[in-house]
Amino acid sequence: MTRIPLLALLLALLLGACAQSPAGRQAATGAPPVDTGDPWENTNRRILDFNLAVDDCCIRPVALGYRDAVPSWVRTRVRNVINNMDEPRFVANNLLQGRPLAAGESLMRFFINSTMGLGGMFDMAQFGGPERKPRDFGQTLHAWGLPGGPYLMLPIAGPSNPRDTVGMVTDGFLNPLNWLIPIWGIAARDVVWGIDAREQTVEALDALRAESLDFYARLRSVARQRRAAELGLATPEGVGLDVLDDPGEEAPPSR
């Protein structure tokens, strides 16, 4: 998300932000990884501990300050504008995935929300406009048959894998709006996006952190299951994805 891994910031903040120190304690003991899909577990655990330290000292307090200083109505308008700026990226990925009709819907949604929705402040889907259907380049690579690879914890960016890391970077170049916005504008947009995303999950992630004996393992499981749902793959029943779900997101149909 190119958004310099501000999908990054969301995943690090949404996912990574609530791990406990036991995750790092196993890494310190040098215990061998127990998950064959996570060969870099010890390193991943250390990176997660770094992400938590950043979240505890900086990101979570800023997110709470943002909540206190900015009314809910205004936060929603800001969120809608930033979400609307992502629609051209969805258009590009739908085309790359061979979904011209879905690309047309995303393009129509962008123009409707940019005009009737006053620059995207109001999501016209609530009045019968096209629904938001996020698509990223990691999904595109999956549609092209590229496997995800091992589990990977990125600094600040949070849970990922090699394929989705490449997709996250590529998405920044797929959005034509990023070609028109100066780099400082892109950075400011992504920082606000990450803070807003973190603000929405403070209580849920605090509870999840408190309930986890080994949050790293739980985080890894939830991240994989969430991504499988986004890719249209089977997800085991009983998996709680609500904390991380995007309410406007639809998973692509199974391949």
N, C-alpha and C positions, 0 to 999 in steps of 0.2 A: 502496500500500500504505500514506498513511493511517496506516498506520504511517507516520507522517510520512515521506514517501518513504523508508521504511526498506526498501522493496523497493528503494528508493532506495539505502539504505546498501548493500544487497546488490549492486545493479548497479554502483554507484560503486565498491564495494570489490571486487566480483568482476570487473567489467569494467574500470572506469576505473583501478583501482588499479595496473595494471601497465604503463601506457604509458610510453614513454621521452620524454626531452626533445626528440628530433627532431620530435615532434608540434608542440611549441611553436615550434621554429625556423622551420618553414614559415610559421606565423602571423605571426612577427615580420618576415618578408620581404615580407608583403603579397601573396603569390602568390595568384592567383585560384583559387577552388574548381574542382576538376576533376570533381566528381560532381554531376550535375544534381539529384539527390535530396537534396543537402546544400548548399543555398544559403547557409547560415550557417557554412560550414566554418571560416573564420578565427576567428570568435568561439568556435565549439565547441572548437577546438584550445586556445585560451587557457583555457577553462573546464576542459578536461581536465588541463592543466598545474596548475591550482589544485587539482583533486581529487587529483592525484598528490602534490603537496606536503603536503596534509593527511594522506594515507595514509602517506607516508614518515615524517613526524614524529610522528604520533599513532596512527593506526588500526592499522597493521601491528604496531608495538611492543606495543600493548595486546592485540592478538589473540594474539601470542606469549606475553605474560605470562599471559593467560587459559589458554592451553594448558598452561603450566608449573604453574600454581597449581591447576587444576581437573582431576581425573582424567577420563579418557575416558568412563567409565560415567556419571559425573555430568553431563558435557556432553551426552551423548545424552539423558538424562532431561529436562534443561532444554529441549533442542531439541524433544523430543516434546511437552512441555507447550505451548510457544509455537505449534508447528504445529497442535495441537489447537484452540487458541483462534481459528484462522483458519477452521475448518470452517463456522461460521455464515455467513461471507462467501461461501463456496463455495455454500452452499445458496441464498442470495439471487441470486447470479449465474446459477446453473443455472436457477432459476425465470424470471429475466429473459430467458434464452436459450431458453425453451420446452423445458426438459429436466426435467420433473417426476420422472422415475425417478432421474436422476442426483442431483437435489436430495434425494430421499428417501434415497439411499445416503449422501450426505454428512451428512444429519441423523442417520441411524442410526449412522454412524461416530462422530460427535461424542458421542452418548449412550453408546455402548459404551466408547469410550476414556476418557470422563469418569468412568465408573463402574467397570467391570471393569479398565480401564487405570489406575486410581488417579489421577484428575485429568489423564489424558493422558500420564503418565510412561511408560507402556508402550503401544506401538502394537499393537493387537490384530489388525491385518492379518496379522501373522506367524502367528497361530493361526486363520486363516480368516475374520477380520472383513473389512469393506469396505475396499477399497483407497483411498488418498488420491488425489483427482482435483481438483487446484487449478483454480479459475476466477476470473478477475479482471474488473473492469468494462471494461477495455480490450478484452478478448475479447468482452464483451457488445456494446460499441459496434461492433466489427467484424461481429458477427453481425447487427446492425441495418443494416449497409451503410455505415458511416462509414469513409472512408479514413484511413490513419494520418497522412499529411502528411509534411513534411520531417523529416529526421534532426535530432535535438535532443540536445545534451549539457547535462544539468542540473547545477548545482552540488551536489556531494555525491551527488545522486541518480543521476548517470551517464547512460548512453545511453537515449534515449526518443524520442518524437515527440509532437506536440500531442494526438492522440487518447489515447495511453497515459498522458500526463501528467494529463489530465482524469480518466481511469479510475483512476489511482493515488490521486488525492485523493478521488474519490467512494467508493472502496472503504472508506475510513475510516468513512464514514457508513452503509455497508451492513451493517457487523458490529454486531449489537445488543449484543455484549459491551462494545464501546467506549462505549456509552451508560451502562454501569454502572460502568466503571472510571474513577477520577479521572485527570486529565490527567497527573499525575506518574507514575501507574502505567503508563499507555500509553507514556510516554516511556521509562521504565525498561525495559519489555518490549522496545521497539524497539531500544534501545541494545544490550541483551544479544543480541537476534536478529542484529543487524548484526555484532557482534564475533564471535559464534559462526560466522556465515557466512564472515567473513574468515579465521578460524582454519582452516577446512576447506580453504581454497584457497591457503594461503601458498606451498607449494612449486610447485604447478602454475602459479600466476600469476608467480612469480619466474622460472620457466623460460620462460614465454611472453614476458615482458618482455625477457629477455635475447636471445631469438631474433628479435625484431622489429626490422626496419630502420625502418619507419614504423608504429609501433603504432597511431596514430590510425586509419589506413586499415584496418588489420587488425581493430581493435576494432569499427569501424563495420560491416565485413562480417560478423563473427561475431555481433554484436548483432542485425543484421537477419535473419540466417539462423536464429538461435535463436528469435526472435519468430515468424518464419514457421512454424517447426516447432510452436510452441505454438498457433498459429492453425489448424493443420491444412493449411497451404499446402505446396506442393512445395518441398523443400529439395535442392539439388544434391548428388549423391553425393560422398563423400569429405570432406564438411564435418565437422570435429571439434567436436562440441558437448559432449563429455563434461565439459570443465572447468566448464561453466556449467549443465549439466543438473541438474534435481532428480530424484533416483532414483525418487521416488514419483509423478512427474508423468506424465500421459497427455495427449497433444495432442488437442484436439477434432477430430472427423471433419471432412473437407473439406466446404465448403458447395457 
